[in-house]
Amino acid sequence: MPPGHELVQAHFSMKAGVTTATGMIRSDRVEQIEAEGPSYEAANAALQALVPEGYVLLACYIAG
């Protein structure tokens, strides 16, 4: 498992005497990002553009 990640799901199977393990990992850190725009659509687009490739936006809070 790469450093900075944690195992969240594991599955083991055996076929013909060979055990196979598969797992799902996720980053073990959370970062806060912030964006602004003249409208919801513009602010949301700016926020989405800040999400690094391979990351997922977990929550969105709209200040008003």
Secondary structure by P-SEA (a helix, b strand, c coil): ccccccccbbbbbbcccbbbbbbbbbbcbbbbbbbbcccaaaaaaaaaaacccccccccccccc
